[in-house]
């Protein structure tokens, strides 16, 4: 994962394990 400054907000990310893909929400607050 690349680390760089992000503005606060709502982000979506995907977890991939084999053939299973799960999309999750992440709220990032500074």
C-alpha positions in Angstrom: 0.0 0.0 0.0 1.3 3.4 -1.0 1.3 5.9 1.9 0.7 9.6 1.0 -1.4 12.4 2.5 -5.1 11.9 1.9 -7.9 14.4 2.5 -10.5 13.3 5.1 -13.5 11.6 3.6 -15.0 8.3 2.6 -13.0 5.7 0.7 -13.8 2.4 -0.8 -11.3 -0.4 -1.0 -11.4 -4.0 -2.1 -10.2 -7.1 -0.4 -9.3 -9.9 -2.8 -8.9 -13.5 -1.6 -8.9 -16.1 -4.3 -12.1 -15.6 -6.3 -13.8 -13.7 -3.6 -13.9 -9.9 -3.8 -15.2 -7.8 -0.9 -15.7 -4.0 -1.2 -15.5 -2.2 2.1 -16.0 1.4 3.2 -13.4 3.3 5.2 -13.9 6.7 6.8 -10.6 8.5 7.1 -10.4 11.4 9.6 -7.3 13.5 10.1 
